[in-house]
Amino acid sequence: MRVVEVTAFGGPEVLSMARRPEPEAGQMPGKVRVRLKAAGITIADLRIRAGLYVDQMGELRPPFVLGTDFAGRLLDPAPGPGGTLPAGTRVAGFIPWYEELTGHGTYAEVIWADPEWFAPLPDDVDFTAAASVPLAALTARNGMEQLNLPPGATLLVTGASGVVGRFVVQLASAAGLRVIAVSYEGDESELKVLGAKECITRGEPLDVLRQVREHAPEGVDGIFDGALLGTVALAVLKDRGVFVSIAPDRVPAAEREIRVEFDRARPDATLLKEILEQVASRELITRVADVMPLEEAAEAHRRAESGHRPGRVVLMI
């Protein structure tokens, strides 16, 4: 089968097409095969490829296959949240790549997946959109639990134009929070429809924080740092506030009794089923920035890194 391998740590040019044996039924106890139709590219993929997490990867070194989010069809029957899912069922989910550290990701035609990693995909959600949802939405749900802010509190969401940030804006608004969103220029109207109270165009961090102070002179109660501003953002966070980051190396040191958290989503098939149903009913809105063939994974990484367009870049397989 075709896969895209990371051949060395570095820029997008280290991604290369390769062939590996296709998994056979029964080879991996407790796991089933999924033939993929789409795979999402995440910030974690970019940072792992660049070698930013090499010290946390144990003995795993190139060549390996990246990728967490996936959408496709089951090749084997599997237990699911509502009962047995027959072969051929459309599913979406994510591989906890960083916890597994096997080097087997979703930039591939067929993967092994634990049934807890995926959920059935409603007919109203296509494979492309589905591949943008699982990790981002579960990260957003987990982040909201970590923030644990009461209704009426003010939440600053950096990186609000991204898929994770958009989900946080929607969930926070539904929870009764006042959301200040930092976004790309042109996204303000859409984010306000999704629930943001105020929007600030992303730019130099100090200028962004000055504008945050104009909207919240006393500071904000919480920060969800999807744009990885890190320590500098603490300047607008109240004493005893809470800061949640989506990258382990961008979690600031605690100060002023501020609680700091790293948001790493955990697989949860039951919760993912609920989320995918919310996407199908348009209760939750996702965003796909680009769709590119698997063979163009290097260019897809370039676009994702450049912020070509906000949203998830998806590989079609």
C-alpha positions as a printed Julia matrix, in Angstrom:
317×3 Matrix{Float64}:
   0.0     0.0    0.0
   1.03    3.63  -0.42
   2.2     5.64   2.57
   3.98    8.94   3.09
   7.06    8.61   5.3
   9.07   11.15   7.26
  12.56   10.26   6.05
  14.4    12.66   8.38
  13.54   15.52  10.72
  13.26   18.78   8.8
  11.07   20.74   6.41
   8.24   19.46   4.21
  10.8    18.12   1.72
  11.54   15.2    4.08
   8.12   13.7    3.29
   8.36   10.96   0.69
   6.0     8.43  -0.89
   6.79    4.8   -0.09
   5.19    1.37  -0.17
   4.58   -0.89   2.8
   2.76   -4.23   3.15
  -0.99   -3.85   3.53
  -2.3    -5.05   6.91
  -3.99   -8.45   6.94
  -7.01   -9.39   9.04
  -6.23  -10.72  12.51
  -2.61   -9.59  12.65
  -3.19   -7.11  15.49
  -5.3    -8.43  18.4
  -7.83   -5.85  19.57
  -7.5    -3.7   16.46
  -9.33   -3.6   13.14
  -8.43   -2.35   9.69
  -9.78    0.85   8.17
  -9.35    1.71   4.5
  -8.87    5.45   4.52
 -10.49    8.02   2.27
  -9.1    11.14   3.95
  -6.55   12.16   6.59
  -6.23   15.53   8.31
  -2.94   17.38   8.81
  -2.55   18.78  12.32
  -0.17   21.21  14.0
   1.3    18.24  15.86
   2.19   16.6   12.53
   4.14   19.7   11.48
   5.99   19.95  14.77
   6.84   16.23  14.95
   8.16   16.3   11.37
  10.29   19.34  12.2
  11.92   17.49  15.11
  10.5    19.73  17.83
   9.35   16.74  19.89
  12.27   14.42  19.27
  13.27   14.36  22.95
   9.8    13.07  23.84
   9.65   10.34  21.19
  11.65    7.65  22.94
  13.53    5.51  20.43
  11.22    6.3   17.5
  13.17    7.81  14.6
  12.58    8.17  10.84
  11.37    6.63   8.71
   7.87    6.75  10.19
   4.35    7.64   9.04
   2.65   10.71  10.47
  -1.06   11.39  10.88
  -3.8    11.31  13.49
  -7.22   12.23  12.04
  -8.83    9.83   9.59
 -12.05    8.99   7.8
 -12.76    5.86   5.81
 -14.52    2.48   5.8
 -14.08   -0.5    8.1
 -12.52   -3.57   6.53
 -13.4    -5.67   9.58
 -16.41   -5.72  11.93
 -15.81   -3.75  15.11
 -17.57   -3.0   18.4
 -18.99    0.51  18.43
 -20.81    2.9   20.8
 -24.21    1.61  19.66
 -23.34   -2.02  18.92
 -21.33   -3.95  16.36
 -20.27   -1.98  13.29
 -20.17   -4.22  10.2
 -17.39   -4.16   7.61
 -18.03   -1.32   5.18
 -19.26    1.1    7.86
 -18.17    4.68   7.32
 -16.14    5.83  10.32
 -14.01    8.75  11.48
 -11.56    9.0   14.33
  -8.01    9.68  15.36
  -4.92    7.69  16.22
  -3.34    8.78  19.53
  -0.06    8.9   17.62
   1.99   10.48  20.34
   0.86    8.0   22.99
   1.3     4.98  20.72
   4.69    6.03  19.26
   4.65    3.13  16.8
   5.32    5.35  13.79
   2.15    4.1   12.09
  -0.05    7.08  11.21
  -2.83    8.02   8.84
  -0.83    9.13   5.8
  -1.56    5.64   4.46
  -4.16    3.7    2.53
  -4.99    1.24   5.35
  -4.44    1.55   9.1
  -4.91   -0.49  12.25
  -7.31    1.17  14.7
  -8.55    0.4   18.19
 -12.39    0.59  18.18
 -12.18    3.24  20.92
 -10.44    5.54  18.44
 -13.34    5.92  15.99
 -17.11    6.27  15.69
 -19.65    5.76  12.9
 -19.85    8.64  10.46
 -23.33   10.03   9.72
 -24.33    9.98   6.06
 -24.63   13.78   6.01
 -20.9    14.26   6.73
 -18.49   13.61   3.87
 -15.07   12.03   4.37
 -13.22   15.3    3.78
 -15.1    17.22   6.46
 -14.95   14.23   8.81
 -11.15   14.13   8.64
 -11.04   17.65  10.09
 -13.13   16.84  13.15
 -12.02   14.1   15.6
  -8.8    15.35  17.17
  -9.79   19.03  16.96
 -13.25   18.58  18.47
 -12.07   16.25  21.24
  -9.21   18.66  22.0
 -11.74   21.49  22.26
 -14.04   19.46  24.54
 -11.12   18.47  26.75
  -9.88   22.06  26.84
 -13.26   23.31  27.98
 -13.22   20.79  30.82
  -9.74   21.94  31.83
 -10.77   25.6   31.73
 -13.84   24.86  33.87
 -15.03   28.48  33.72
 -18.45   29.53  35.05
 -21.08   31.17  32.83
 -20.34   34.85  32.38
 -16.56   34.45  32.59
 -14.39   35.93  29.84
 -12.33   33.56  27.68
  -9.61   34.63  25.26
  -9.24   32.19  22.34
  -6.08   32.63  20.29
  -5.95   30.82  16.96
  -9.74   31.11  16.7
  -9.64   30.77  12.9
  -8.21   27.27  13.19
 -10.31   24.14  13.52
  -9.64   23.64  17.24
 -10.16   27.33  17.99
 -13.45   27.43  16.1
 -14.74   24.47  18.1
 -13.67   26.17  21.36
 -15.49   29.37  20.35
 -18.67   27.4   19.68
 -18.49   25.32  22.86
 -17.58   28.31  25.03
 -20.44   30.39  23.68
 -22.87   27.52  24.28
 -21.56   27.34  27.87
 -22.42   31.0   28.44
 -18.88   32.41  28.3
 -17.95   35.78  26.86
 -15.5    34.93  24.08
 -12.79   37.24  22.76
 -11.41   35.63  19.6
  -8.06   36.31  17.95
  -8.45   35.44  14.27
  -7.29   36.03  10.74
  -8.58   39.19   9.1
 -11.84   38.46   7.32
 -13.02   35.79   9.78
 -14.6    38.22  12.25
 -18.18   38.01  10.97
 -18.18   34.22  10.84
 -16.7    33.86  14.3
 -19.3    36.21  15.72
 -21.99   34.02  14.18
 -20.31   31.06  15.9
 -20.45   32.84  19.24
 -17.51   35.24  19.66
 -18.44   38.48  21.41
 -15.4    40.43  20.19
 -12.79   39.66  17.52
  -9.2    40.86  17.23
  -7.14   40.46  14.07
  -4.0    38.42  14.71
  -0.72   40.31  14.5
   2.19   41.22  16.73
   1.52   39.64  20.16
   1.93   42.88  22.15
  -0.49   44.72  19.87
  -2.99   41.86  20.14
  -2.75   41.91  23.93
  -3.21   45.69  23.99
  -6.48   45.23  22.11
  -7.53   42.47  24.49
  -7.06   44.94  27.36
  -9.33   47.41  25.59
 -12.11   44.81  25.58
 -11.32   43.44  29.05
  -9.57   46.16  31.11
  -9.44   43.96  34.21
  -8.08   40.98  32.27
  -9.63   37.71  31.14
 -10.56   34.73  33.3
  -9.14   32.11  30.98
  -7.04   31.67  27.86
  -7.23   28.87  25.32
  -3.96   29.27  23.43
  -4.52   27.74  20.01
  -1.99   30.11  18.39
   0.79   29.13  20.83
   1.51   32.63  22.12
   2.77   31.09  25.33
   4.14   33.11  28.25
   3.52   36.55  26.74
  -0.26   36.0   26.87
  -0.23   35.73  30.68
  -0.08   39.53  30.8
  -3.84   39.74  30.14
  -4.84   36.85  32.41
  -6.23   37.62  35.85
  -4.62   36.34  39.02
  -5.86   32.77  39.69
  -6.95   32.48  36.07
  -6.45   29.38  33.9
  -4.29   28.95  30.8
  -4.68   25.98  28.43
  -2.2    25.3   25.6
  -2.38   22.76  22.78
   1.41   22.23  22.69
   3.45   20.77  25.57
   6.43   23.0   24.83
   4.33   26.19  24.94
   2.89   25.79  28.43
   4.18   28.74  30.51
   5.43   28.51  34.05
   2.69   29.2   36.59
   2.63   32.6   38.29
   0.15   34.65  40.31
  -1.69   31.43  41.25
  -2.56   30.93  37.58
  -3.35   27.33  36.71
  -1.64   26.16  33.5
  -2.66   23.04  31.58
  -1.58   21.11  28.47
  -4.55   19.96  26.42
  -4.03   16.49  24.95
  -7.21   14.85  23.7
  -7.97   11.27  24.63
  -9.86    8.81  22.4
 -13.5     8.44  23.36
 -15.72    6.67  20.84
 -18.97    7.54  22.63
 -18.15   11.24  22.83
 -16.88   11.26  19.24
 -20.14    9.72  18.03
 -22.0    12.58  19.71
 -19.68   15.16  18.17
 -20.03   13.73  14.65
 -23.8    13.8   15.03
 -23.58   17.45  16.06
 -21.52   18.17  12.94
 -24.13   16.39  10.83
 -26.92   18.49  12.36
 -24.85   21.7   12.0
 -24.77   22.23  15.75
 -20.99   22.26  15.38
 -19.28   23.76  12.34
 -15.88   22.66  11.06
 -13.63   24.16   8.39
 -11.53   22.57   5.65
  -8.9    24.85   4.14
  -7.51   22.67   1.34
  -7.92   19.15  -0.03
  -4.89   17.59  -1.7
  -3.93   14.08  -2.86
  -1.73   11.92  -0.67
   1.08   12.26  -3.2
   1.24   16.0   -2.5
   1.71   15.68   1.26
   4.85   17.85   1.2
   3.0    20.71  -0.48
   0.1    20.19   1.93
   2.51   20.65   4.85
   3.88   23.82   3.25
   0.39   25.24   2.96
  -0.52   24.27   6.51
   2.65   25.89   7.88
   2.23   29.08   5.88
  -1.34   29.65   7.05
  -2.33   29.57   3.36
  -5.95   29.51   4.51
  -7.28   28.93   8.01
  -8.75   25.52   8.66
  -7.67   21.91   8.29
  -5.66   20.78   5.28
  -6.9    17.31   4.31
  -5.19   14.59   2.29
  -7.44   12.55  -0.02
  -6.38    8.91  -0.22
